Amino acid sequence: MNHQLKTNLAGLALLAVSGVASASPCDDVVTQYAGFVSSSDTANANQALSNHPECFGGGATTSQVQINSTTVQQVNAISSAIGARFGDTTPKQQASVATKSMAAGGQSGAWSAWGSLNHNDTRQSYLGLNSFTTTNDNKILNTVLGADYALSPTMAWGVSAAFDAGTGSALNANPANFVNNMTSKGYTIAPYFGMQINNELTLDASAGLGKGEVAIAKSADPLSTSGSTTESSRRFAAANLSYNQWRNQVQWTGKLGYLHAEEDYADSKTRGVTAVGSGAKNTLGQLHLGAQAGYWMDGFMPYAGLAYTADLYRSTTQFGAPSDPIGKSAVVWTVGINFFSLKNSMTGGLAYSQEEGRTNQKNNTLLANLNLRF
């Protein structure tokens, strides 16, 4: 039996089981995909990825969720912390030259500590190549902690650490299929730098390294031996330019930011065996442009914001990866409330944001943050 015949029979066997192993556990899907990679069978690899993105920790759609729920949230938290340190947080502060900056000296000490907790909920739903709908749900809780020191009244450097944990489920709606459950976890360490350019403009820059893991199984039973695990390395670099201006009791802010992020996934392991060729490196370059307005109410400030996010490039080295089913741009609206306790050098807030406009994806985030200067 020649090599091509073996490849064709493998593909037919996979297709016979409900459109590329739709009724098989993820470990079977990943193992068969590794066979397609070794035989350069792009068509069947494409179907496996389209119908079961959840089975591949390094899959482009799965990785997009991971980056948005972890790296993007950490970058936002760092930028918000720098904004809270240098920005004029009340109308009275802006009116007083002596309190232009709340960094070193002035009203508070040189140190700042902060924390951010966000819950990110993402749902993807699109038509797989087997003509059944593929649904992918992910919920990721990300905790970001940071501390920074003022080098001068207008410059500071610091370090942040982010820890994430997620759960999810996915289904290709073939009648013979079952739900695949997944879990994820990881961490990223990121030093950062902030600088107040003038009364209105602040610059922040950060870079991070970390590790992650995605595990997939056919059921939530911890004793089950089926499923696959994929480990990843994370890297990112980001910069944001923020604008802050008061008009009486109204605060207008804006932000222009750019992020470059990479997730390098190793080959998946199924039942302790490495599925050679199942890993991938995913790269994202994202531009963010947003504005918001808040109204000062004697220590509290409700606000609303609107932003545009564009994935300038998003690539993967995954063999046979199907065309992007998610879309590369979105509008994000946000509502929230901040509180200020100048006596205790403390600020904090709660916010809800929702992403609109991606082709087959919905995303929302609930965020809480706290900043303390001493």
C-alpha positions as CSV (number, residue, x, y, z in Angstrom):
1,M,0.0,0.0,0.0
2,N,1.7,3.2,-1.1
3,H,2.0,6.4,1.0
4,Q,-0.8,8.4,-0.9
5,L,-3.3,5.5,-0.5
6,K,-2.6,5.4,3.2
7,T,-3.2,9.1,3.5
8,N,-6.5,8.9,1.5
9,L,-7.7,6.1,3.7
10,A,-6.8,8.0,6.8
11,G,-8.7,11.0,5.6
12,L,-11.8,8.9,4.6
13,A,-11.8,7.2,8.0
14,L,-11.7,10.6,9.7
15,L,-14.5,12.0,7.6
16,A,-16.6,8.9,8.2
17,V,-16.6,9.7,11.9
18,S,-18.9,12.7,11.5
19,G,-16.9,15.2,9.5
20,V,-13.3,14.9,10.6
21,A,-13.7,13.0,13.8
22,S,-16.6,15.1,15.1
23,A,-17.6,12.3,17.4
24,S,-14.1,11.5,18.6
25,P,-12.4,12.9,21.7
26,C,-9.8,15.6,21.2
27,D,-6.9,13.2,21.7
28,D,-8.0,11.3,18.5
29,V,-8.5,14.5,16.6
30,V,-5.0,15.8,17.5
31,T,-3.4,12.4,16.8
32,Q,-5.0,12.3,13.4
33,Y,-4.1,15.9,12.7
34,A,-0.5,15.1,13.4
35,G,-0.8,12.3,10.7
36,F,-2.1,14.9,8.2
37,V,0.8,17.2,9.0
38,S,3.4,14.4,8.4
39,S,1.8,13.5,5.1
40,S,1.2,17.1,4.0
41,D,-2.5,16.5,3.8
42,T,-3.7,20.2,3.9
43,A,-7.4,19.5,3.1
44,N,-8.0,17.1,6.0
45,A,-5.9,19.2,8.4
46,N,-7.9,22.2,7.4
47,Q,-11.2,20.4,8.3
48,A,-9.9,19.2,11.6
49,L,-8.9,22.7,12.6
50,S,-12.1,24.3,11.4
51,N,-14.4,21.8,13.1
52,H,-12.5,21.4,16.3
53,P,-10.5,24.5,17.2
54,E,-10.8,23.7,20.9
55,C,-8.7,20.6,20.4
56,F,-5.7,22.6,19.5
57,G,-4.2,24.9,22.2
58,G,-2.1,26.4,19.5
59,G,-5.0,27.0,17.1
60,A,-5.4,30.5,15.7
61,T,-9.0,31.0,17.1
62,T,-8.1,29.6,20.5
63,S,-5.0,31.7,20.7
64,Q,-6.9,34.8,19.8
65,V,-9.1,34.4,22.8
66,Q,-6.1,33.7,25.1
67,I,-4.2,36.8,24.0
68,N,-7.2,39.1,24.3
69,S,-8.1,37.8,27.7
70,T,-4.6,37.8,29.2
71,T,-2.0,40.0,27.4
72,V,-4.4,42.7,26.3
73,Q,-5.9,43.0,29.8
74,Q,-2.5,43.2,31.4
75,V,-1.4,46.0,29.0
76,N,-4.6,47.9,29.7
77,A,-4.1,47.5,33.5
78,I,-0.5,48.8,33.3
79,S,-1.6,51.8,31.2
80,S,-4.5,52.6,33.6
81,A,-2.1,52.5,36.6
82,I,0.3,54.9,34.9
83,G,-2.7,57.2,34.0
84,A,-3.8,57.1,37.7
85,R,-0.3,58.0,38.8
86,F,0.3,60.9,36.5
87,G,-3.1,62.0,35.3
88,D,-5.0,64.9,36.9
89,T,-7.7,62.9,38.6
90,T,-9.9,65.8,39.8
91,P,-10.8,69.2,38.4
92,K,-9.1,70.8,41.4
93,Q,-5.8,69.1,40.7
94,Q,-5.6,70.4,37.2
95,A,-6.3,73.9,38.4
96,S,-3.3,73.8,40.8
97,V,0.2,73.8,39.2
98,A,1.6,72.6,42.5
99,T,-0.3,69.3,42.2
100,K,0.2,68.8,38.5
101,S,1.6,65.3,39.1
102,M,0.7,62.9,41.9
103,A,3.9,61.0,41.4
104,A,7.0,61.6,43.6
105,G,6.9,64.5,46.0
106,G,3.9,66.7,46.1
107,Q,0.9,65.1,47.9
108,S,2.1,61.5,48.0
109,G,5.1,59.3,48.2
110,A,7.2,57.8,45.4
111,W,5.8,54.3,45.5
112,S,2.5,53.1,44.0
113,A,0.9,49.7,44.3
114,W,-2.1,48.6,42.3
115,G,-4.2,45.6,41.4
116,S,-6.7,44.7,38.6
117,L,-9.2,41.9,38.4
118,N,-11.0,41.2,35.2
119,H,-13.4,38.5,34.0
120,N,-13.4,38.0,30.2
121,D,-16.2,36.1,28.5
122,T,-15.8,35.1,24.8
123,R,-18.1,33.2,22.5
124,Q,-17.2,32.2,19.0
125,S,-19.7,30.6,16.6
126,Y,-19.2,29.9,12.9
127,L,-19.9,27.3,10.3
128,G,-17.3,24.6,10.2
129,L,-16.1,22.9,7.0
130,N,-18.3,19.9,7.8
131,S,-21.3,22.3,7.4
132,F,-22.2,22.1,11.1
133,T,-21.9,25.1,13.5
134,T,-18.8,25.2,15.7
135,T,-19.3,26.9,19.0
136,N,-16.4,27.9,21.3
137,D,-17.1,29.4,24.8
138,N,-14.3,30.7,27.1
139,K,-14.3,32.4,30.4
140,I,-11.0,33.6,31.8
141,L,-10.3,35.3,35.1
142,N,-7.1,37.4,35.0
143,T,-5.5,39.0,38.1
144,V,-2.8,41.7,37.5
145,L,-0.7,43.1,40.4
146,G,1.9,45.8,40.0
147,A,4.1,48.3,41.8
148,D,6.2,51.2,40.6
149,Y,8.6,53.8,41.8
150,A,8.9,57.4,40.7
151,L,12.3,58.3,39.3
152,S,11.2,61.9,39.1
153,P,7.9,63.8,39.4
154,T,7.3,62.9,35.7
155,M,8.8,59.4,35.3
156,A,8.3,56.0,36.9
157,W,9.2,52.4,36.4
158,G,7.7,49.3,37.8
159,V,6.9,45.6,37.4
160,S,3.6,43.8,37.0
161,A,2.7,40.1,37.3
162,A,-0.5,38.6,35.8
163,F,-2.1,35.2,36.6
164,D,-4.9,33.8,34.6
165,A,-7.2,30.8,34.9
166,G,-10.0,29.8,32.5
167,T,-12.6,27.3,31.7
168,G,-14.5,26.7,28.5
169,S,-16.5,24.3,26.3
170,A,-16.7,23.7,22.6
171,L,-19.1,21.8,20.3
172,N,-19.3,21.0,16.6
173,A,-23.0,20.6,16.2
174,N,-22.9,17.3,14.4
175,P,-25.7,15.2,16.0
176,A,-23.2,12.5,17.0
177,N,-20.9,15.0,18.7
178,F,-20.4,15.7,22.4
179,V,-19.1,18.8,24.2
180,N,-15.3,19.1,24.7
181,N,-14.4,20.9,28.0
182,M,-11.2,22.9,28.4
183,T,-9.2,24.6,31.1
184,S,-6.4,27.1,30.8
185,K,-3.8,28.7,33.1
186,G,-0.7,30.9,32.9
187,Y,1.3,33.8,34.1
188,T,3.2,36.8,32.6
189,I,5.8,39.1,34.2
190,A,6.1,42.5,32.6
191,P,8.3,45.5,33.6
192,Y,7.0,48.9,32.5
193,F,7.9,52.5,32.2
194,G,5.7,55.7,32.4
195,M,6.4,59.3,31.6
196,Q,4.3,62.4,31.9
197,I,5.0,64.5,28.8
198,N,3.0,67.5,29.7
199,N,-0.2,68.4,31.6
200,E,-2.3,66.5,29.0
201,L,-0.1,63.7,27.6
202,T,1.3,60.5,29.3
203,L,3.3,57.7,27.7
204,D,3.6,54.2,29.0
205,A,5.5,51.2,27.6
206,S,5.7,47.6,28.7
207,A,7.2,44.2,27.7
208,G,6.4,40.8,29.1
209,L,7.3,37.1,29.1
210,G,5.3,34.2,30.5
211,K,4.0,30.7,30.2
212,G,0.6,29.2,29.6
213,E,-1.2,25.8,29.3
214,V,-4.4,24.7,27.7
215,A,-5.9,21.3,28.5
216,I,-8.8,19.7,26.7
217,A,-10.8,16.6,27.5
218,K,-14.0,14.9,26.3
219,S,-15.6,15.3,29.8
220,A,-15.1,17.1,33.1
221,D,-14.3,13.8,34.8
222,P,-10.8,14.3,36.4
223,L,-10.2,10.6,36.2
224,S,-10.6,10.5,32.4
225,T,-7.5,9.7,30.5
226,S,-8.6,11.1,27.2
227,G,-7.8,14.7,26.1
228,S,-4.8,16.7,25.2
229,T,-2.5,19.3,26.9
230,T,-0.5,22.1,25.2
231,E,2.0,24.4,26.8
232,S,3.0,27.8,25.4
233,S,5.4,30.6,25.8
234,R,4.2,34.2,25.8
235,R,5.8,37.4,24.7
236,F,4.6,41.0,24.2
237,A,5.6,44.6,23.8
238,A,3.2,47.5,24.0
239,A,3.1,51.3,24.1
240,N,0.2,53.8,24.8
241,L,-0.1,57.5,24.4
242,S,-2.9,58.9,26.7
243,Y,-4.6,62.3,26.7
244,N,-6.3,63.9,29.7
245,Q,-8.2,67.2,29.8
246,W,-10.8,68.7,32.1
247,R,-13.6,71.0,31.1
248,N,-15.3,72.2,34.3
249,Q,-16.6,69.0,35.8
250,V,-16.1,66.8,32.7
251,Q,-13.0,64.8,32.1
252,W,-12.1,64.0,28.5
253,T,-9.5,61.2,27.9
254,G,-8.2,59.5,24.9
255,K,-5.7,56.7,24.1
256,L,-3.7,55.5,21.1
257,G,-2.0,52.2,21.7
258,Y,-0.1,49.5,19.8
259,L,0.5,45.9,20.9
260,H,2.7,43.1,19.5
261,A,2.0,39.7,21.0
262,E,3.2,36.2,20.4
263,E,2.2,32.8,21.7
264,D,4.4,29.9,20.8
265,Y,2.6,26.6,21.4
266,A,4.5,23.4,21.7
267,D,3.2,20.1,20.2
268,S,0.2,18.8,22.1
269,K,0.5,15.7,24.3
270,T,-2.3,13.1,24.2
271,R,-2.2,10.3,26.7
272,G,1.4,11.2,27.4
273,V,2.4,10.9,23.7
274,T,3.5,14.0,21.7
275,A,1.5,14.7,18.6
276,V,4.4,15.9,16.4
277,G,3.4,18.9,14.2
278,S,0.4,20.0,16.2
279,G,2.1,23.1,17.7
280,A,2.1,26.6,16.3
281,K,3.4,30.1,16.7
282,N,0.7,32.8,16.7
283,T,1.4,36.5,16.3
284,L,-0.8,39.5,16.8
285,G,-0.3,43.2,16.0
286,Q,-3.1,45.3,17.3
287,L,-3.9,49.0,17.1
288,H,-6.2,50.6,19.7
289,L,-7.8,54.0,19.5
290,G,-10.4,55.2,22.1
291,A,-11.9,58.1,24.0
292,Q,-14.1,58.5,27.0
293,A,-15.9,61.1,29.1
294,G,-16.5,61.2,32.8
295,Y,-18.4,63.6,35.1
296,W,-16.9,64.5,38.5
297,M,-19.3,64.1,41.4
298,D,-17.3,64.9,44.6
299,G,-15.2,61.8,44.8
300,F,-17.0,59.6,42.3
301,M,-16.9,59.8,38.5
302,P,-19.2,57.8,36.2
303,Y,-17.9,57.5,32.7
304,A,-18.6,56.1,29.2
305,G,-16.1,55.3,26.5
306,L,-15.9,54.1,22.9
307,A,-12.9,52.5,21.2
308,Y,-11.8,51.0,17.9
309,T,-9.6,47.9,17.9
310,A,-7.9,46.7,14.7
311,D,-5.8,43.6,14.3
312,L,-3.3,45.0,11.8
313,Y,-1.8,41.5,11.4
314,R,-2.6,38.1,12.8
315,S,-0.7,35.1,11.6
316,T,-0.1,31.5,12.5
317,T,2.4,28.8,11.5
318,Q,-0.2,26.1,12.0
319,F,-0.3,23.7,9.1
320,G,-3.6,23.8,7.2
321,A,-5.0,26.7,9.2
322,P,-8.4,27.7,7.7
323,S,-9.2,31.3,6.7
324,D,-9.9,33.6,9.6
325,P,-13.6,33.1,10.8
326,I,-13.5,35.7,13.5
327,G,-12.7,39.1,11.8
328,K,-10.0,41.6,12.5
329,S,-11.6,44.7,13.8
330,A,-14.2,45.6,16.4
331,V,-15.8,48.5,18.3
332,V,-15.6,48.3,22.1
333,W,-17.9,50.4,24.4
334,T,-17.4,50.8,28.1
335,V,-19.3,52.1,31.1
336,G,-17.9,52.4,34.5
337,I,-17.4,54.4,37.7
338,N,-14.2,55.5,39.4
339,F,-13.8,56.7,43.0
340,F,-11.1,58.9,44.5
341,S,-9.9,59.2,48.1
342,L,-7.2,61.9,48.0
343,K,-6.8,61.8,51.8
344,N,-5.8,58.1,51.6
345,S,-4.0,58.4,48.2
346,M,-6.3,55.8,46.8
347,T,-8.2,55.4,43.6
348,G,-10.3,52.6,42.2
349,G,-13.1,51.7,39.9
350,L,-15.5,49.2,38.3
351,A,-16.2,48.9,34.6
352,Y,-18.0,46.8,32.0
353,S,-17.0,46.6,28.4
354,Q,-18.4,44.8,25.4
355,E,-16.9,44.2,22.0
356,E,-19.0,44.5,18.9
357,G,-18.4,44.0,15.2
358,R,-16.2,40.9,14.8
359,T,-17.7,38.5,12.3
360,N,-18.4,35.5,14.5
361,Q,-17.3,36.5,18.0
362,K,-18.8,38.2,21.0
363,N,-16.8,39.3,24.0
364,N,-17.4,41.2,27.2
365,T,-15.2,42.1,30.2
366,L,-16.0,43.0,33.8
367,L,-13.2,44.8,35.5
368,A,-12.3,46.1,39.0
369,N,-9.1,47.9,39.9
370,L,-7.5,49.6,42.9
371,N,-4.4,52.0,43.1
372,L,-2.6,53.0,46.3
373,R,0.2,55.6,46.5
374,F,2.5,55.9,49.5
